[in-house]
């Protein structure tokens, strides 16, 4: 009897080095073949990719004409096509806020929106906040209050704070605003934390971030 075959007399199967290798090779092929099929490209009958689309973006005051796959996110357009890498790709699911930019002055997660949706609109990234050699007040405040550690979330934090301060001045309340009859809510620590809750700092520099925002808003820290 071959040592790799079943022992019919005892009803057992002998496990040998050869059977282990054969079983492992079969399992590996079963897991890699679907990936190889995907890498080979679309099968017959699959829809072809959409045609490229032209989009005109006003980035930090400068016009940019791009031809993109219409599925390109605004974040990828900024980073991969315009080399504006200040906006970071963190979670890529709109949960961390590292990619926050301003669209016509309002903050948005650039990983969740398509570039073609913002044709003709003004986009401000962290690179466009400063005026020449003069830093934006929020940038100065973040430096003074050490509002960053690793720095990965900082560009999104600053852009989000800029949009948040505009929202606050325009009288937009938050979930924790106590007096909705007051035209402008007081930016307490609780208000700032709630309004900035969409921006995560994995280094937990939140107290310093709050202090920096209060300074930029002209409030005592």
N, C-alpha and C positions, 0 to 999 in steps of 0.2 A: 504493500500500500504506500502511495506517495505521502510524505510527511505533511503535505499541505492540504490533503483532502480530508473529508469527514471520516471519522472512525465509526463505521456502521455497526461494529460489534458492541461498542460501549455507548454509542449515541452521543458522542462528544465531538467537538471541533477543536483541533489543535491550533493554537495561535502561535505563529512563527514570525520571524523577522520579515519574511517575504510578504505575508498577508498584511502586516501592519503597514508596510511601504505601499502596497497596492491600494489599500483602503484610503490612506492619506492622499495619494496621488489622485484618486478618483474624486475625493471631496474637494481638493484644490481646483480641479478642472471645473467642477460644478459651480464653484463660486466665481471663477475668473472668466468663464465663457460669456455670461451676460454682460460683463464690463467690456470685454473685447468686442462684442456685438454693438454696444453703444458707441465705442470709439470708432467703429468703422463708418459711422455716419447714418443718416436716415435711410430706412428701408423703402422699397418701392411702395408708393401710395401715401407716404408721409408728406405733410405739408412742407413746402420749401420755406426758408427763412424770409421774413418780410423785407421789402426793398429798403435801402438806406433813406433816411429822411434828413432834410436840411433844417437847421434850427439857428436862429439868431439870438444870442445871449448877450446881455450887458453885464459883464463881470467886473465888479469893482470900478465901474465907470468907463470900462473899455469894451468896445463891441467885438464880439467873436462870432464868426460864421463857421459852423461845424456841420459835417455830414456824418450822421451816426446811425447805427442800428436803432430803430425806434424803441427798442426795449432797454436802451442804456439808461441807467439811473443818473440823476443829476450828480450824485457823488462820484460815480465813475467817470462822467464827463469832465468834472473838475480835476480829478486826480490823474486819470489815464490819458486824457486828450489835451488838457491845458497845463499839466504839471503843477497844479495848485494843490499841493499835498498837505496844506495846513489843516484841512478838513479831514478828520481821521475816520477810517473804517473800523469800527469796534465790533458791535454785534451784527451789523448789516440787517437788523430786523426792527429798527426803530425803538429799541429798548434802552439804549445807553446814552444817547444824545451827543456822542463824540463827533458826529457828522453835521451838527447844527449849523445852518447858514441863515442868512436873512434874504427873504424874497419881498421886494418892495417894502422893506422895513420890518416885515413880520418873520418870526423865527419858524424854521421848518426842518424836519429831519430829511436831509438830502438823499439818504439811502432808500427812502420810501416813495420817492417821486421820480418821474421820468423827465429827462432833460427836455424832450419835445413838448412837455406840458407848460414850459415856461418861456416859450418863444417870445422875444421882445421884452421880457421882464428884467428888472434890475436885480441882480444877485450880488450880495455882499458876503465875502468870506473873511476869515480872520486876517488874510493878507491885505484886505482893503479897509480895515478899521482905522489904522494910523494915517496921519496926514504928513507924508514925508518922514522926517526924522522924529516927529512929535507923536508919541504914543497916544492911543485913545485913553481917556480917563480910567476906563475899566482895566486896560492893560497895565497902566501905572499902578493902580490899586492892587491888582493881583501880585505884582512884583513886591510892593511895599509890605503886603500882608502875608507873603509867602503862600499864596492861594493855590499852589500846585506843588506836586512832588515829582512823580514820574513825568508829568506834563502831557500825557496822552489825551486826557479829556479836556485839557485847558482851552483849546481853541473853541470847542463846542460850548464849554461853560461860559466863556466870554461873549460869544455870539448870542447865546441864549439869554445871558444877563442883559445885553444891549436891547434885545427885543422885549424882554420882560419889563425893563424900566419904561420903555415907550408904552407898553400896555397899561402899566400902572398909572402913568401920567394921563392917559386917555380915559381913566376911570373904570377900567375893566376889573371886576372883583375876582377873588379866588374862592376856593372852597372854604377857606378859614376866615374870610372877611366877615367881621362881626356886624358892622353898621353899613348896610347897603344903601342907605340914604345919603351917606357922605360922598361927595363927588370923587374924591381920591382916597383910597385906603392907605392907612399908615403902614409903611414898610417895616413892620416889626420883624424879629428873627423868624417867627412862625410864618409870617406872610412870605418872606423871601424863600424859606425852605420849601413851602408848598408850591410856590410859583416856579421854583427851580428843580422840582422833584423829578422831572424827566431827564435830568442830567446826572449821571452816576460818576462818582469819583471813587475808584477802587482803592486809592490810597487814603481815603477818609479825611480829606482836608476840608471838610464842610465848614467848621467854625471859621477858618481863615477865608474861605470863599464868601461866607455871609458878611464878614467884616469888610472885605474888599468891595462888595456890592454896595454896602451902606455908605462907604466912603465916596464911591463914585456917584451915589445918589445925593451927596451933600448932607448926609446924616451923621450924627456922632456914632463912633464905633465903640 
